[in-house]
Amino acid sequence: MKDCLLIIEDEKLLGLELQRFFSKQDWEIEWVTSLGEAREILLQQKIDPIVVLSDMNLPDGNALDFLEEMRGQAIEGIEWLFLTGFGSIADSVRALRLGAFDFIEKPCELNRLNLQIEGAARSAKAQRRLLQETESSHKKFSDKALLGRSPNTKSLRNMLQRIAKVPFSSLVIHGETGTGKGLLAKVLHYNGSRASAPLVEINCAALPHELLESELFGFEAGAFTNARKRHRGLFEQAHKGTLFLDEIGEMELDLQSKLLKAVEELKIRRLGSETEIDVDVQIIAATNQDLPKLVAAGKFRGDLYHRLSVLSVHIQPLRERLEDLEDLVPAFINEFNAKSGKKVSTELCDETWRQLKRYHWPGNTRELRNVIERCVLLAEDYKFPLQWLQLSGNHVAENQPPAADDARQLHIPLDGSLSLQDMEKYILQKVLELTDYNVTAAARMLGSTRETLRYRVQKYRLKCS
């Protein structure tokens, strides 16, 4: 299918020449001689041009006024080029301010004009791909993406609908690991006023301190060893959009002070630079820790916490909203059926539901998703395979008391809900609790040295005596 080029030119000889030339370049050409005809074409969508080539001054008006009018009508995914025999600096500046691709003085050699048109077409196609991706993400991450029928989930959905309508500057999402904090951030972004701008995500616990700083703020060439060229940081990449800071509680204190300045003043400075850069970002932070407790313990800046928590959202753990399983489980089965080509039934037997609702779900929705994926992949027919749930040996619901001899045992889910670091941190925490936070006794129980254990305690910021 040919791309469409709309030509707006009242000089008939030039219009015919342009029509003939670009038809040979494999374009579908629509040529009009007035802005009125162009307006009818664009607003009634008789054609869908990806490039508009227009004379500047037409019998019924100025083409720059027409471009401004079309921008107000939300006509998107089109690049505009202007031809004029009376070019001025003021007109060229206004054209670029309105988002025109280029401003060309007559006469213009046709081969050079063709290069400009091809460049404009590539740009328009990139814009359209971005618009399609944004629209697809908007549909995928509507408030309906938050599945569940429990009162907690219904209340959360209603809250998200209200928050997405207001231009908030920053927000904190609290919730255990695996509850879906990242999903909430996407729902808020793609249903808000910044949906067409970037959503940039970073996990603050996944990068060392020095690398995290350079990723957030960027750096200039030569700022440090191996900094061979300028790097735009995530604040710059998220300009006009949303910056999602996951696991914000893991950020070092000195970096928190720099983040506070950036959030308050909306200015950042690349490493190695003397110049500040204005940024316009919406901040969504997420944590599985109790930030007020970290503030009280001096491990998180109180001023940063209060600046980020303009709005605060809490996601309840899955064990406190087990009614949601009735929506989540069929949805996950259908998702993995589609990915694997299986046709596992969403009708589960009573024993399957009993085990699902009896389980404690320490890994929350992420763990549930992994369990359902395993069951679907290993199913041999249409029946959901109860034997692959494998939940009975792990945590059960809190209202079921543990066996008397379980006090010195640890139960760790091996279903992907915990990373290796999470497991190590969990083991250390439990052993310290058992030994009343005595490092020597904990090291003896783990068959380790005090120095090694103290290093790991400091690494994970655990309490010890």
C-alpha positions as CSV (number, residue, x, y, z in Angstrom):
1,M,0.0,0.0,0.0
2,K,1.4,3.4,-1.0
3,D,1.9,6.2,1.5
4,C,-0.2,9.3,1.0
5,L,1.2,12.8,0.4
6,L,-1.1,15.8,0.6
7,I,0.0,18.7,-1.5
8,I,-1.5,22.1,-0.8
9,E,-0.5,24.5,-3.7
10,D,-2.5,27.1,-5.5
11,E,0.0,27.6,-8.4
12,K,-1.3,25.1,-10.9
13,L,2.0,24.6,-12.8
14,L,4.0,23.9,-9.6
15,G,1.2,21.7,-8.3
16,L,1.1,19.6,-11.5
17,E,4.9,19.3,-11.4
18,L,5.0,18.1,-7.8
19,Q,2.1,15.7,-8.4
20,R,3.9,14.2,-11.5
21,F,7.3,13.9,-9.7
22,F,6.1,12.3,-6.5
23,S,3.8,10.0,-8.3
24,K,6.9,8.5,-9.9
25,Q,8.4,8.2,-6.4
26,D,5.6,5.7,-5.6
27,W,3.5,8.1,-3.5
28,E,-0.3,8.3,-3.5
29,I,-0.9,12.0,-4.2
30,E,-3.8,14.2,-3.1
31,W,-3.4,17.7,-4.5
32,V,-5.7,20.6,-3.4
33,T,-5.5,24.3,-4.1
34,S,-6.9,25.8,-0.9
35,L,-6.9,25.3,2.8
36,G,-10.7,24.8,2.8
37,E,-10.3,21.7,0.7
38,A,-7.4,20.4,2.9
39,R,-9.5,21.0,6.0
40,E,-12.3,18.9,4.6
41,I,-10.0,16.1,3.7
42,L,-8.2,16.0,7.1
43,L,-11.2,16.4,9.3
44,Q,-13.5,14.1,7.4
45,Q,-10.7,11.6,7.0
46,K,-11.3,11.1,3.3
47,I,-7.6,10.3,3.1
48,D,-4.9,9.7,5.7
49,P,-1.7,11.4,4.6
50,I,1.6,10.9,6.5
51,V,3.2,14.0,5.0
52,V,1.7,17.4,4.1
53,L,3.6,19.6,1.7
54,S,2.0,23.1,1.7
55,D,2.6,26.5,0.2
56,M,2.8,29.1,3.0
57,N,0.3,31.6,1.6
58,L,-2.9,30.3,0.1
59,P,-5.9,32.3,-1.3
60,D,-8.0,31.5,1.8
61,G,-5.4,31.9,4.6
62,N,-1.9,31.3,6.0
63,A,-0.7,27.7,6.2
64,L,0.9,28.2,9.7
65,D,-2.5,29.3,11.0
66,F,-4.0,26.1,9.4
67,L,-1.3,23.9,11.1
68,E,-2.1,25.4,14.5
69,E,-5.8,24.8,13.9
70,M,-5.1,21.1,13.0
71,R,-2.9,20.6,16.0
72,G,-5.9,21.8,18.1
73,Q,-8.0,19.2,16.4
74,A,-5.6,16.5,17.6
75,I,-4.5,15.6,14.1
76,E,-1.5,13.4,14.8
77,G,1.0,11.2,13.1
78,I,1.5,13.7,10.2
79,E,4.7,15.6,9.3
80,W,4.3,19.1,7.8
81,L,6.7,20.8,5.3
82,F,6.2,24.4,4.1
83,L,7.3,26.0,0.8
84,T,7.5,29.7,0.5
85,G,8.8,32.3,-1.9
86,F,8.9,35.0,0.9
87,G,10.6,33.3,3.8
88,S,11.3,35.2,7.0
89,I,13.0,34.3,10.2
90,A,9.7,34.9,12.2
91,D,7.8,32.4,10.0
92,S,10.5,29.8,10.2
93,V,10.7,30.1,14.0
94,R,6.9,29.8,14.2
95,A,6.8,26.8,11.9
96,L,9.3,24.9,14.0
97,R,7.6,25.9,17.2
98,L,4.3,24.4,15.9
99,G,6.1,21.2,15.1
100,A,6.7,21.5,11.4
101,F,9.3,19.1,10.0
102,D,11.0,21.8,7.8
103,F,10.6,25.2,6.2
104,I,11.9,25.4,2.6
105,E,12.3,28.5,0.4
106,K,11.2,28.4,-3.3
107,P,12.5,27.5,-5.7
108,C,13.6,24.1,-4.4
109,E,15.3,21.4,-6.4
110,L,13.0,18.4,-6.6
111,N,15.6,15.8,-5.7
112,R,16.5,17.7,-2.5
113,L,12.8,18.1,-1.8
114,N,12.4,14.4,-2.2
115,L,15.0,13.7,0.5
116,Q,13.2,16.0,2.8
117,I,9.9,14.3,2.1
118,E,11.4,10.8,2.7
119,G,12.8,12.0,6.0
120,A,9.5,13.4,7.0
121,A,7.8,10.1,6.1
122,R,10.2,8.1,8.3
123,S,9.5,10.5,11.2
124,A,5.7,10.3,10.7
125,K,5.8,6.5,10.7
126,A,7.9,6.5,13.9
127,Q,5.3,8.8,15.5
128,R,2.4,6.5,14.4
129,R,4.2,3.4,15.8
130,L,4.6,5.3,19.1
131,L,0.9,6.3,19.1
132,Q,-0.2,2.7,18.4
133,E,2.0,1.4,21.2
134,T,0.6,4.0,23.6
135,E,-3.0,3.1,22.6
136,S,-2.2,-0.6,23.0
137,S,-0.7,0.1,26.4
138,H,-3.6,2.2,27.4
139,K,-6.0,-0.7,26.6
140,K,-3.7,-3.2,28.3
141,F,-3.2,-1.2,31.4
142,S,-6.7,0.2,32.0
143,D,-8.1,0.1,35.5
144,K,-9.6,-3.3,34.5
145,A,-6.1,-4.7,34.4
146,L,-6.3,-4.8,38.2
147,L,-8.3,-8.0,38.6
148,G,-10.2,-9.0,41.6
149,R,-13.6,-8.9,43.3
150,S,-12.6,-8.4,46.9
151,P,-13.6,-5.2,48.7
152,N,-9.9,-4.3,49.0
153,T,-9.4,-4.6,45.2
154,K,-12.6,-2.8,44.3
155,S,-11.6,0.1,46.6
156,L,-8.1,0.2,45.1
157,R,-9.6,0.3,41.6
158,N,-11.9,3.2,42.5
159,M,-8.9,5.1,44.0
160,L,-6.8,4.6,40.9
161,Q,-9.6,5.9,38.7
162,R,-9.7,9.1,40.8
163,I,-5.9,9.5,41.0
164,A,-5.3,9.0,37.3
165,K,-7.5,12.1,36.6
166,V,-5.4,14.5,38.7
167,P,-2.0,15.8,37.7
168,F,-0.1,14.6,40.7
169,S,3.6,15.3,41.0
170,S,4.6,12.3,43.1
171,L,3.1,9.2,44.6
172,V,4.3,6.2,46.7
173,I,3.0,2.7,46.3
174,H,3.4,0.4,49.4
175,G,3.1,-3.3,49.2
176,E,4.8,-6.7,49.7
177,T,7.0,-8.2,47.1
178,G,4.9,-9.6,44.2
179,T,1.7,-7.7,44.9
180,G,1.7,-5.8,41.6
181,K,3.3,-2.4,42.4
182,G,4.7,-2.2,38.9
183,L,1.2,-2.9,37.4
184,L,-0.3,-0.1,39.4
185,A,2.4,2.3,38.2
186,K,1.6,1.4,34.6
187,V,-2.2,1.8,35.2
188,L,-1.6,5.3,36.7
189,H,0.7,6.4,33.8
190,Y,-1.3,5.1,30.9
191,N,-4.6,6.4,32.2
192,G,-3.3,9.8,33.1
193,S,-2.5,13.0,31.2
194,R,1.1,11.8,30.5
195,A,0.1,8.6,28.7
196,S,1.6,9.6,25.4
197,A,5.0,10.4,27.0
198,P,7.5,7.9,28.2
199,L,7.2,5.7,31.3
200,V,10.8,5.0,32.4
201,E,11.4,2.4,35.1
202,I,14.3,1.5,37.3
203,N,14.8,-0.8,40.3
204,C,16.8,1.0,42.9
205,A,17.9,-2.2,44.5
206,A,19.3,-3.7,41.3
207,L,22.2,-1.3,40.7
208,P,25.2,-0.3,42.8
209,H,25.1,3.2,44.3
210,E,27.5,4.8,41.8
211,L,25.8,3.3,38.7
212,L,22.3,4.2,40.0
213,E,23.3,7.8,40.3
214,S,24.7,8.0,36.8
215,E,21.6,6.2,35.4
216,L,19.3,8.6,37.1
217,F,21.1,11.9,36.3
218,G,23.2,11.0,33.3
219,F,26.8,11.9,32.7
220,E,29.1,13.9,30.4
221,A,32.0,12.4,28.4
222,G,35.0,12.1,30.6
223,A,33.1,12.3,33.9
224,F,34.7,9.1,35.0
225,T,36.6,6.2,33.7
226,N,35.0,4.6,30.6
227,A,32.6,7.6,30.2
228,R,33.4,8.0,26.5
229,K,30.3,9.9,25.5
230,R,27.4,11.8,26.9
231,H,24.6,9.8,28.5
232,R,21.1,11.1,29.1
233,G,19.8,10.0,32.5
234,L,16.4,8.6,33.3
235,F,15.1,11.9,34.4
236,E,15.8,13.3,31.0
237,Q,14.4,10.2,29.2
238,A,11.2,10.5,31.2
239,H,10.7,14.2,30.4
240,K,7.0,15.0,30.1
241,G,6.3,11.5,31.3
242,T,6.6,9.3,34.4
243,L,9.7,8.0,36.3
244,F,9.0,4.9,38.2
245,L,11.4,4.3,41.1
246,D,10.9,0.7,42.3
247,E,12.3,-0.3,45.7
248,I,13.0,3.3,46.7
249,G,13.8,2.2,50.2
250,E,17.0,0.6,49.1
251,M,18.5,3.9,47.9
252,E,21.6,5.2,49.8
253,L,21.1,8.3,51.9
254,D,23.5,10.6,50.0
255,L,21.8,9.8,46.7
256,Q,18.4,10.4,48.4
257,S,19.5,14.1,49.0
258,K,20.3,14.5,45.3
259,L,16.9,12.9,44.4
260,L,15.1,15.3,46.8
261,K,16.7,18.3,45.0
262,A,15.7,17.0,41.6
263,V,12.1,16.2,42.7
264,E,11.6,19.6,44.4
265,E,13.2,21.8,41.8
266,L,12.7,19.7,38.7
267,K,16.3,20.4,37.7
268,I,19.1,17.8,37.3
269,R,22.8,18.0,36.6
270,R,24.6,15.3,34.7
271,L,27.7,14.0,36.4
272,G,30.7,16.0,35.2
273,S,28.5,18.9,34.0
274,E,28.3,22.5,35.3
275,T,24.9,23.1,33.7
276,E,21.5,22.3,35.2
277,I,18.8,20.9,33.0
278,D,15.0,21.5,33.5
279,V,12.9,18.3,33.5
280,D,9.2,17.8,33.8
281,V,8.5,14.4,35.3
282,Q,5.9,12.7,37.4
283,I,7.4,10.5,40.1
284,I,6.0,7.1,41.2
285,A,8.0,5.4,43.9
286,A,7.3,1.9,45.2
287,T,8.6,0.0,48.2
288,N,8.0,-3.2,50.1
289,Q,9.4,-1.6,53.3
290,D,7.8,0.5,56.0
291,L,9.2,3.9,55.0
292,P,8.0,5.7,58.2
293,K,10.0,3.2,60.2
294,L,13.0,3.7,58.1
295,V,12.7,7.4,58.6
296,A,12.5,7.0,62.3
297,A,15.6,4.7,62.2
298,G,17.5,7.3,60.2
299,K,17.7,5.1,57.2
300,F,15.5,7.2,54.9
301,R,15.3,10.9,54.6
302,G,12.1,12.2,56.2
303,D,12.0,15.3,53.8
304,L,12.2,13.0,50.8
305,Y,9.5,10.7,52.1
306,H,7.1,13.6,52.7
307,R,7.9,15.1,49.3
308,L,7.3,11.8,47.5
309,S,4.2,10.8,49.4
310,V,1.9,13.6,48.1
311,L,-0.4,10.6,47.4
312,S,0.0,7.1,48.9
313,V,-1.4,3.8,47.7
314,H,-1.3,0.5,49.6
315,I,-1.7,-2.9,48.0
316,Q,-3.0,-5.6,50.4
317,P,-1.2,-9.0,50.2
318,L,-3.0,-11.7,48.3
319,R,-3.6,-13.7,51.6
320,E,-5.9,-10.8,52.7
321,R,-8.0,-10.8,49.5
322,L,-8.3,-14.5,48.6
323,E,-11.6,-13.7,46.8
324,D,-9.5,-12.3,44.0
325,L,-8.2,-15.8,43.2
326,E,-11.5,-16.4,41.4
327,D,-10.6,-13.7,38.9
328,L,-6.9,-14.1,38.8
329,V,-6.6,-17.9,38.3
330,P,-8.8,-18.1,35.2
331,A,-7.1,-15.0,33.8
332,F,-3.6,-16.5,34.2
333,I,-4.8,-19.9,32.8
334,N,-6.1,-18.1,29.7
335,E,-2.8,-16.1,29.4
336,F,-0.6,-19.2,29.5
337,N,-2.9,-21.2,27.3
338,A,-2.4,-18.5,24.6
339,K,1.3,-18.5,25.1
340,S,1.8,-22.2,25.0
341,G,-1.0,-23.3,22.6
342,K,-2.7,-25.3,25.4
343,K,-6.4,-25.5,26.1
344,V,-6.5,-26.1,29.9
345,S,-9.9,-25.6,31.3
346,T,-10.6,-22.7,33.7
347,E,-13.1,-24.9,35.5
348,L,-11.2,-26.1,38.6
349,C,-12.2,-28.9,40.9
350,D,-13.1,-28.2,44.6
351,E,-9.9,-29.7,45.9
352,T,-7.8,-27.4,43.7
353,W,-9.7,-24.3,45.0
354,R,-9.4,-25.6,48.5
355,Q,-5.6,-25.8,48.2
356,L,-5.3,-22.4,46.5
357,K,-7.4,-20.6,49.2
358,R,-5.7,-22.5,52.0
359,Y,-2.2,-21.4,50.9
360,H,-0.5,-18.4,52.5
361,W,1.0,-16.9,49.2
362,P,4.2,-15.4,50.6
363,G,5.1,-14.4,47.0
364,N,1.6,-12.9,46.4
365,T,0.3,-12.5,42.8
366,R,3.7,-13.1,41.3
367,E,3.9,-16.5,43.0
368,L,0.4,-17.3,41.9
369,R,1.2,-16.5,38.3
370,N,4.3,-18.7,38.4
371,V,2.3,-21.6,39.9
372,I,-0.4,-21.3,37.3
373,E,2.2,-21.1,34.5
374,R,3.8,-24.4,35.7
375,C,0.4,-26.1,35.9
376,V,-0.6,-25.1,32.4
377,L,2.8,-26.0,30.8
378,L,2.8,-29.4,32.5
379,A,-0.9,-30.2,31.8
380,E,-1.4,-33.3,29.7
381,D,-5.0,-32.6,28.6
382,Y,-7.8,-30.1,29.2
383,K,-8.0,-30.8,32.9
384,F,-6.1,-28.4,35.3
385,P,-3.4,-30.6,36.9
386,L,-3.9,-30.6,40.7
387,Q,-0.7,-32.6,41.2
388,W,1.5,-29.7,39.9
389,L,0.2,-27.1,42.4
390,Q,2.7,-28.5,44.9
391,L,1.5,-26.1,47.7
392,S,1.0,-28.5,50.6
393,G,4.7,-28.5,51.7
394,N,5.0,-24.7,51.9
395,H,3.2,-21.9,53.9
396,V,-0.4,-22.4,54.7
397,A,-2.9,-19.7,55.7
398,E,-2.1,-17.7,58.8
399,N,-5.1,-18.9,60.7
400,Q,-3.7,-22.5,60.7
401,P,-1.2,-22.9,63.6
402,P,2.3,-24.3,62.8
403,A,3.3,-27.7,64.1
404,A,5.1,-27.6,67.5
405,D,8.4,-28.7,66.1
406,D,8.4,-26.1,63.3
407,A,9.8,-23.2,65.4
408,R,13.4,-23.7,64.2
409,Q,12.4,-24.6,60.6
410,L,12.3,-22.3,57.6
411,H,9.9,-22.7,54.7
412,I,11.1,-21.0,51.5
413,P,9.1,-21.2,48.2
414,L,11.1,-22.4,45.3
415,D,8.7,-21.1,42.6
416,G,10.5,-17.9,41.5
417,S,8.7,-15.6,44.0
418,L,12.0,-15.0,45.8
419,S,15.3,-14.2,44.3
420,L,18.5,-15.7,45.7
421,Q,19.3,-12.4,47.5
422,D,15.7,-12.3,48.9
423,M,16.2,-15.9,50.3
424,E,19.6,-15.0,51.9
425,K,18.1,-11.9,53.5
426,Y,15.1,-13.9,54.7
427,I,17.3,-16.7,56.2
428,L,19.5,-14.1,58.0
429,Q,16.5,-12.3,59.4
430,K,14.9,-15.4,60.8
431,V,18.1,-16.7,62.3
432,L,18.7,-13.3,64.0
433,E,15.2,-13.4,65.4
434,L,15.8,-16.9,66.7
435,T,19.0,-15.8,68.4
436,D,17.6,-12.6,69.8
437,Y,19.8,-10.7,67.3
438,N,23.0,-12.1,68.7
439,V,25.5,-12.1,65.8
440,T,27.8,-14.7,67.5
441,A,25.0,-17.1,68.1
442,A,23.6,-16.6,64.6
443,A,27.0,-17.2,63.0
444,R,27.4,-20.4,65.0
445,M,23.9,-21.6,63.9
446,L,24.7,-20.9,60.3
447,G,28.2,-22.4,60.4
448,S,29.7,-19.0,59.5
449,T,32.1,-16.4,61.0
450,R,31.1,-13.3,62.8
451,E,32.9,-11.1,60.3
452,T,31.1,-12.7,57.3
453,L,27.7,-12.5,59.1
454,R,28.3,-8.8,60.1
455,Y,29.1,-8.0,56.4
456,R,25.8,-9.5,55.3
457,V,23.9,-7.9,58.1
458,Q,25.2,-4.5,57.0
459,K,24.5,-5.3,53.3
460,Y,20.9,-6.0,54.0
461,R,20.6,-3.4,56.7
462,L,19.4,-5.9,59.3
463,K,19.1,-5.3,63.0
464,C,21.8,-7.0,65.3
465,S,23.3,-6.5,68.7
